[in-house]
Amino acid sequence: MEYGLLSLLPSLSAIFMAILTRRVLLSLFMGIAMAELIVNHFLFLDSILSLYERALHLLSKPWILKTLGFVLLVGSVMSLLSKSGGVNGFIEFLTTKHSLITSPRRAILLTYFIGIIIFIESSITALVTGAIGRQLYDRHKISRAKLAFVCDSTSAPICSIIAINGWGALLLGLISAQISIGLISGSSIEILINSIAYNFYAFSALAVTFIAIMFNINIGAMKNAKPNPYVANDFLKGDMSNMLLPLMVMIITVFISLFLTGGGDILSGSGSSSIFYAQIVTILFMLFIYMKKEVMNFSEFRSSTFSGAFSMFNIATILLFAFLLSDATSQMKTGIYLASFAQEAVLVHYMAALIFLVSSIIAFSTGTSWGTFSIMVPIAVPLAVALDADVALCIGAVISGGVFGDHCSPISDTTIISSMAAECDPIEHVKTQLPYALISGAIATGLFIAFSS
């Protein structure tokens, strides 16, 4: 069935209500309920049954369960890192013992470069950056909204540029599919590398974020963002190895898991499985070293593990609701409906820019960059071939649009995870990040027009 304009209502209602009420769960549920009503022809009982079946269907998918489990386990890891004194030790090392972080600018630059260095998976990038930055930002009277901005503006952009991760695996698969049906020829890896060179939004976002840090540029809602009061973490000895060793184990385990789940090919590995297994291995490793070093006893370890997981329950629920809404909009073919506009009266000199904008709208409306890639690559490649345009440029426009729209959307999982990592309200994060994202988006649009002529 074709839903036309009706397919836009669930996402738009969720977005507008989230902005107006700041109640993300309620807003997501309203979007889901509206989608079910539309799909079931406004029959109330059928809609309730459909929602129940949709939830059961999603919860039967291993990657959904692993993602939700990952969120809860991350809460445990972050709680244990804090309880062990590892984060406090790292901060003391930088600020007191070696006086490396002596100003707010240096504190923000540290998290910026951590976000760039850890490019394995966008969620882990944001979470590690947030774990290190929270107390550091509070100490230097920097708002958590700025920390969420740095987490979000480095994680997805750097993962979409250095695509030795799940992002690269998905894009390689989509490009290979176009090669297999004979639309384009050549090496999928070579085409992906060429496309990443045109990932103008990711490069712009990283540059704009760096400039904003260096010159302390606060625009829009960021001007009014308030820092959290600083509370020193003096639980135990401040030994930064209690943080660094578990993080090293986590990162190494992700690579090993990607290798194993990909049958020897890291790019083909399962991102959801890898980050889930990495958290389990990390927690077991923390149990071993913390008990061995007598950092905490088993009772304290167990209490901190469960309290950390419980603190993330609300975030896990938000993610589940976001998945439900994304699944409903996929059934209604919201993305395909929006993408159809790109095929009407396209001028070759503006095609890359138009693909970028349509991809941005799809990602904003659905809250998923990966879903946007899956929808738009099969549309962008035939358009480029038909109009004799640069295929790599058009794929780069899809990647850029997916990341841009995802950055701006309050129902995006990366938005939620970045907010969670910084312990910042998701709607405050969207409002404070939006002006910077729009500037980066405007720069990217201009570059797509310039490179198309």
C-alpha positions as CSV (number, residue, x, y, z in Angstrom):
1,M,0.0,0.0,0.0
2,E,1.2,3.5,-0.8
3,Y,0.9,5.9,2.2
4,G,2.2,9.0,0.5
5,L,2.3,12.1,2.8
6,L,0.8,10.0,5.6
7,S,4.1,8.1,5.9
8,L,5.8,11.3,7.1
9,L,3.4,11.9,10.0
10,P,4.8,9.4,12.6
11,S,8.4,10.6,12.4
12,L,7.4,14.3,12.2
13,S,5.0,14.0,15.2
14,A,7.7,12.3,17.3
15,I,10.3,14.9,16.4
16,F,8.0,17.9,17.0
17,M,6.7,16.5,20.3
18,A,10.2,15.7,21.5
19,I,11.3,19.3,20.9
20,L,8.1,20.8,22.5
21,T,7.8,18.5,25.5
22,R,11.4,17.3,26.0
23,R,9.9,13.9,26.9
24,V,11.6,11.5,24.5
25,L,9.8,8.3,25.5
26,L,6.4,9.8,25.2
27,S,7.2,11.4,21.9
28,L,8.6,8.2,20.4
29,F,5.5,6.3,21.6
30,M,3.2,8.9,20.0
31,G,5.1,8.4,16.7
32,I,4.8,4.6,17.0
33,A,1.1,4.7,17.9
34,M,0.4,7.0,14.9
35,A,2.3,4.7,12.5
36,E,0.3,1.7,13.8
37,L,-3.0,3.5,13.4
38,I,-2.2,4.5,9.8
39,V,-1.0,1.1,8.8
40,N,-4.1,-0.6,10.4
41,H,-6.5,1.9,8.9
42,F,-7.2,3.6,12.3
43,L,-8.6,0.4,13.8
44,F,-7.7,0.7,17.5
45,L,-7.6,-3.0,18.5
46,D,-5.8,-4.0,15.3
47,S,-3.2,-1.3,16.0
48,I,-2.6,-2.6,19.5
49,L,-2.2,-6.1,18.3
50,S,0.1,-4.9,15.5
51,L,2.3,-3.0,18.0
52,Y,2.6,-6.1,20.2
53,E,3.6,-8.3,17.2
54,R,6.1,-5.7,16.0
55,A,7.7,-5.6,19.4
56,L,7.9,-9.4,19.6
57,H,9.4,-9.5,16.0
58,L,12.1,-6.9,16.9
59,L,13.0,-8.6,20.2
60,S,13.4,-11.9,18.3
61,K,16.3,-10.4,16.3
62,P,19.7,-11.1,17.8
63,W,21.2,-7.7,16.9
64,I,18.4,-5.9,18.6
65,L,18.8,-7.9,21.8
66,K,22.6,-7.5,21.7
67,T,22.3,-3.7,21.1
68,L,20.0,-3.4,24.1
69,G,22.2,-5.6,26.2
70,F,25.2,-3.6,25.1
71,V,23.6,-0.4,26.5
72,L,22.9,-2.0,29.9
73,L,26.4,-3.5,30.0
74,V,28.0,-0.2,29.1
75,G,26.3,1.3,32.2
76,S,28.0,-1.4,34.2
77,V,31.4,-0.7,32.7
78,M,31.1,3.0,33.2
79,S,30.0,2.6,36.8
80,L,32.9,0.2,37.5
81,L,35.4,2.6,35.9
82,S,34.2,5.4,38.1
83,K,34.0,3.2,41.2
84,S,37.5,1.9,40.7
85,G,39.0,5.4,40.7
86,G,40.4,4.9,37.1
87,V,38.7,7.9,35.6
88,N,39.7,10.1,38.5
89,G,43.3,8.8,38.3
90,F,43.5,9.6,34.6
91,I,42.2,13.1,35.2
92,E,44.6,13.6,38.1
93,F,47.4,12.5,35.8
94,L,46.6,15.0,33.2
95,T,45.7,17.9,35.5
96,T,47.9,17.6,38.6
97,K,50.9,15.3,38.0
98,H,51.8,16.5,34.6
99,S,49.7,19.6,34.2
100,L,48.7,18.7,30.7
101,I,45.0,19.8,31.0
102,T,45.3,23.3,32.5
103,S,42.4,25.0,30.7
104,P,38.9,24.4,29.4
105,R,40.2,24.4,25.8
106,R,42.7,21.7,26.5
107,A,40.0,19.6,28.3
108,I,37.7,19.8,25.2
109,L,40.6,19.1,22.8
110,L,41.5,16.0,24.7
111,T,38.0,14.6,24.2
112,Y,38.0,15.7,20.6
113,F,41.2,13.8,19.8
114,I,40.0,10.7,21.8
115,G,36.9,10.8,19.6
116,I,39.1,10.7,16.5
117,I,41.5,8.1,17.6
118,I,38.8,5.5,18.6
119,F,37.2,4.9,15.2
120,I,36.1,1.2,15.7
121,E,32.4,1.8,16.3
122,S,30.5,5.1,16.8
123,S,28.8,4.0,20.0
124,I,32.1,3.0,21.7
125,T,33.7,6.2,20.4
126,A,31.0,8.3,22.1
127,L,30.9,6.3,25.3
128,V,34.7,6.3,25.9
129,T,34.8,10.0,25.1
130,G,32.0,10.7,27.5
131,A,33.4,8.5,30.3
132,I,36.7,10.4,30.2
133,G,35.1,13.9,29.7
134,R,32.4,14.1,32.3
135,Q,34.4,14.8,35.4
136,L,37.0,16.7,33.4
137,Y,34.4,19.0,31.9
138,D,32.7,19.5,35.3
139,R,36.1,20.4,36.8
140,H,36.7,23.1,34.2
141,K,33.1,24.4,34.3
142,I,32.2,23.2,30.8
143,S,28.7,22.2,30.1
144,R,27.7,18.5,29.5
145,A,25.9,19.7,26.4
146,K,29.3,20.6,24.9
147,L,30.6,17.2,25.8
148,A,27.7,15.6,24.0
149,F,28.4,17.8,21.0
150,V,32.0,16.7,20.9
151,C,31.0,13.0,21.4
152,D,28.5,13.2,18.5
153,S,30.5,15.3,16.2
154,T,33.5,13.0,16.3
155,S,32.0,9.5,16.6
156,A,29.8,9.1,13.5
157,P,31.9,11.4,11.2
158,I,35.2,9.6,12.0
159,C,33.6,6.2,11.7
160,S,32.2,7.1,8.3
161,I,35.7,8.3,7.1
162,I,37.9,5.6,8.5
163,A,35.5,2.9,7.6
164,I,37.4,-0.2,9.0
165,N,34.2,-1.1,10.9
166,G,30.5,-1.9,10.4
167,W,30.0,1.3,8.4
168,G,32.5,0.1,5.8
169,A,31.0,-3.4,5.7
170,L,27.5,-2.0,5.0
171,L,28.6,0.4,2.4
172,L,30.8,-2.2,0.7
173,G,27.8,-4.6,0.5
174,L,25.6,-1.9,-1.0
175,I,28.2,-0.9,-3.6
176,S,28.9,-4.6,-4.4
177,A,25.2,-5.1,-5.0
178,Q,25.2,-2.3,-7.7
179,I,28.3,-4.0,-9.3
180,S,26.6,-7.4,-9.3
181,I,23.6,-6.2,-11.3
182,G,25.9,-4.5,-13.8
183,L,25.1,-0.9,-13.1
184,I,28.7,0.0,-12.4
185,S,32.0,-1.8,-12.7
186,G,35.3,-1.9,-10.8
187,S,36.4,-2.7,-7.3
188,S,33.9,-2.0,-4.5
189,I,36.7,-1.1,-2.2
190,E,38.2,1.4,-4.6
191,I,34.7,3.0,-5.2
192,L,34.2,3.2,-1.4
193,I,37.6,4.9,-0.9
194,N,36.8,7.4,-3.7
195,S,33.3,8.0,-2.2
196,I,34.8,8.7,1.3
197,A,36.9,11.4,-0.2
198,Y,33.6,13.2,-1.0
199,N,32.1,12.7,2.5
200,F,32.0,16.4,2.8
201,Y,29.7,16.6,5.9
202,A,31.9,14.4,8.0
203,F,35.0,16.5,7.1
204,S,33.1,19.7,7.7
205,A,31.7,18.6,11.0
206,L,35.2,17.7,12.3
207,A,36.6,21.0,11.1
208,V,33.7,23.1,12.5
209,T,34.0,21.3,15.8
210,F,37.7,21.9,16.0
211,I,37.4,25.6,15.1
212,A,34.6,26.0,17.7
213,I,36.8,24.5,20.3
214,M,39.9,26.5,19.5
215,F,38.1,29.8,19.4
216,N,35.5,29.0,22.1
217,I,32.6,29.7,19.7
218,N,29.3,29.2,21.4
219,I,26.3,29.8,19.2
220,G,22.5,29.3,19.6
221,A,21.4,27.3,22.6
222,M,25.1,26.5,23.5
223,K,25.4,30.0,24.9
224,N,23.0,29.2,27.7
225,A,24.2,25.6,28.5
226,K,25.2,25.4,32.1
227,P,28.0,23.2,33.5
228,N,27.3,20.6,36.1
229,P,28.7,21.1,39.7
230,Y,32.1,19.4,40.1
231,V,32.1,16.5,42.5
232,A,35.5,14.9,42.9
233,N,35.5,11.1,42.6
234,D,37.6,10.0,45.6
235,F,36.2,6.5,46.0
236,L,39.6,4.8,46.1
237,K,43.1,5.4,44.9
238,G,43.2,7.3,41.7
239,D,45.0,4.7,39.5
240,M,44.4,5.4,35.9
241,S,45.4,1.9,34.9
242,N,42.0,0.8,36.4
243,M,40.5,2.7,33.4
244,L,43.1,2.3,30.7
245,L,43.5,-1.5,30.9
246,P,39.8,-2.3,30.6
247,L,39.4,0.2,27.7
248,M,42.3,-1.5,25.9
249,V,40.7,-4.9,26.5
250,M,37.4,-3.5,25.1
251,I,39.0,-2.1,22.0
252,I,41.1,-5.2,21.3
253,T,38.1,-7.5,21.9
254,V,36.0,-5.5,19.4
255,F,38.6,-6.1,16.7
256,I,38.9,-9.8,17.6
257,S,35.1,-10.2,17.5
258,L,34.8,-8.4,14.2
259,F,37.5,-10.8,12.8
260,L,35.8,-13.9,14.2
261,T,32.2,-12.9,13.3
262,G,33.4,-11.9,9.8
263,G,35.1,-15.3,9.2
264,G,38.5,-13.7,9.1
265,D,37.3,-10.4,7.4
266,I,37.0,-7.5,9.9
267,L,34.9,-5.5,7.4
268,S,32.3,-8.3,7.3
269,G,32.1,-8.7,11.0
270,S,29.0,-8.1,13.1
271,G,29.1,-4.7,14.8
272,S,26.3,-5.5,17.2
273,S,27.8,-8.8,18.3
274,S,31.3,-7.4,18.6
275,I,30.4,-4.5,20.9
276,F,28.2,-6.8,23.0
277,Y,30.8,-9.5,23.5
278,A,33.4,-6.7,24.1
279,Q,31.4,-5.5,27.1
280,I,31.1,-9.0,28.6
281,V,34.8,-9.6,28.2
282,T,35.6,-6.2,29.7
283,I,33.5,-6.7,32.7
284,L,35.1,-10.2,33.4
285,F,38.5,-8.6,33.0
286,M,37.6,-5.8,35.4
287,L,36.4,-8.4,37.9
288,F,39.8,-10.2,37.7
289,I,42.1,-7.1,38.0
290,Y,40.0,-5.3,40.5
291,M,39.8,-8.3,42.8
292,K,43.5,-9.0,42.3
293,K,44.5,-5.4,43.0
294,E,42.0,-5.3,45.9
295,V,40.3,-2.2,44.4
296,M,37.0,-3.5,45.5
297,N,35.5,-6.7,46.9
298,F,33.0,-9.0,45.1
299,S,30.0,-7.5,46.9
300,E,31.0,-3.9,45.8
301,F,31.7,-5.1,42.3
302,R,28.4,-6.8,42.0
303,S,26.5,-3.8,43.4
304,S,28.3,-1.4,41.1
305,T,27.6,-3.6,38.1
306,F,23.9,-3.9,38.7
307,S,23.5,-0.2,39.6
308,G,25.2,0.8,36.4
309,A,23.1,-1.4,34.3
310,F,19.9,-0.2,36.0
311,S,20.9,3.5,35.4
312,M,20.8,2.7,31.7
313,F,17.4,1.1,31.6
314,N,15.7,4.3,30.5
315,I,18.1,4.7,27.6
316,A,17.6,1.1,26.6
317,T,13.8,1.7,26.5
318,I,14.3,4.8,24.4
319,L,16.5,2.8,21.9
320,L,13.8,0.1,21.7
321,F,11.2,2.7,21.0
322,A,13.4,4.3,18.3
323,F,13.8,0.8,16.7
324,L,10.0,0.3,16.8
325,L,9.5,3.7,15.1
326,S,12.2,3.0,12.5
327,D,10.6,-0.4,11.7
328,A,7.2,1.2,11.3
329,T,8.5,3.9,9.0
330,S,10.3,1.3,7.0
331,Q,7.1,-0.6,6.5
332,M,5.4,2.6,5.4
333,K,8.3,3.2,3.0
334,T,8.8,6.7,4.3
335,G,12.4,6.8,3.0
336,I,11.4,5.6,-0.5
337,Y,8.6,8.2,-0.6
338,L,11.1,11.0,0.2
339,A,13.7,9.6,-2.1
340,S,11.3,9.6,-5.0
341,F,11.5,13.4,-5.2
342,A,15.2,13.1,-6.1
343,Q,14.2,11.3,-9.3
344,E,12.0,14.2,-10.6
345,A,13.6,16.8,-12.9
346,V,17.1,16.4,-11.5
347,L,19.8,18.8,-13.0
348,V,23.2,17.1,-13.1
349,H,25.0,20.1,-11.6
350,Y,22.8,20.0,-8.5
351,M,22.2,16.2,-8.3
352,A,24.9,15.5,-5.6
353,A,23.6,18.3,-3.5
354,L,20.0,17.1,-4.0
355,I,21.0,13.6,-3.0
356,F,22.7,14.9,0.1
357,L,19.6,16.9,1.1
358,V,17.2,14.1,0.5
359,S,19.4,11.7,2.4
360,S,19.5,14.2,5.2
361,I,15.7,14.4,5.4
362,I,15.4,10.6,5.4
363,A,18.0,10.2,8.2
364,F,16.3,13.0,10.2
365,S,12.9,11.5,9.7
366,T,13.8,7.9,10.5
367,G,16.7,8.5,12.9
368,T,19.0,6.1,11.1
369,S,22.0,6.8,8.9
370,W,22.5,3.1,8.0
371,G,18.9,2.8,6.9
372,T,19.4,5.9,4.8
373,F,22.4,4.3,3.1
374,S,20.4,1.2,2.4
375,I,17.6,3.3,0.8
376,M,19.6,5.9,-1.1
377,V,22.6,4.0,-2.5
378,P,20.4,1.9,-4.8
379,I,18.7,5.2,-5.9
380,A,21.8,7.4,-6.2
381,V,23.9,5.0,-8.3
382,P,21.3,4.5,-11.1
383,L,20.7,8.3,-11.1
384,A,24.4,9.0,-11.5
385,V,24.8,6.4,-14.3
386,A,21.7,7.7,-16.1
387,L,22.9,11.3,-16.0
388,D,26.6,10.5,-16.5
389,A,27.5,11.9,-13.2
390,D,30.4,11.0,-10.8
391,V,29.2,7.8,-9.0
392,A,31.7,8.2,-6.1
393,L,30.5,11.8,-5.6
394,C,26.9,10.7,-5.4
395,I,27.6,7.9,-3.0
396,G,29.6,10.4,-0.9
397,A,26.6,12.6,-0.9
398,V,24.5,9.7,0.5
399,I,27.0,9.0,3.3
400,S,27.2,12.7,4.2
401,G,23.4,13.1,4.2
402,G,23.0,10.1,6.4
403,V,25.4,11.4,9.0
404,F,24.0,15.0,8.8
405,G,20.4,14.0,9.2
406,D,21.3,11.6,12.0
407,H,23.1,14.4,13.8
408,C,20.1,16.6,13.7
409,S,17.4,14.1,14.7
410,P,16.2,13.8,18.3
411,I,15.1,10.2,17.5
412,S,18.5,9.0,16.3
413,D,20.3,6.3,18.3
414,T,23.6,8.1,18.0
415,T,22.0,11.2,19.4
416,I,20.7,9.2,22.3
417,I,23.9,7.4,22.9
418,S,26.0,10.6,22.8
419,S,23.6,12.2,25.3
420,M,23.9,9.1,27.4
421,A,27.7,9.2,27.3
422,A,27.7,12.8,28.4
423,E,24.8,12.4,30.8
424,C,23.1,15.2,29.1
425,D,19.4,15.6,28.3
426,P,18.9,14.4,24.6
427,I,16.7,17.4,23.6
428,E,19.3,19.8,25.1
429,H,21.9,18.0,23.1
430,V,19.9,18.3,19.8
431,K,19.3,22.0,20.4
432,T,22.9,22.9,21.3
433,Q,24.4,20.8,18.5
434,L,22.0,21.8,15.7
435,P,23.5,25.2,14.8
436,Y,27.0,23.7,14.3
437,A,25.5,20.8,12.3
438,L,23.6,23.2,10.1
439,I,26.8,25.2,9.4
440,S,28.6,22.0,8.5
441,G,25.6,21.0,6.4
442,A,25.7,24.3,4.5
443,I,29.4,23.9,3.8
444,A,28.8,20.3,2.5
445,T,26.0,21.5,0.3
446,G,28.2,24.2,-1.3
447,L,31.0,21.7,-1.8
448,F,28.7,19.2,-3.5
449,I,27.5,21.9,-5.9
450,A,31.1,23.0,-6.6
451,F,32.3,19.5,-7.3
452,S,29.4,18.7,-9.5
453,S,30.1,21.5,-12.0
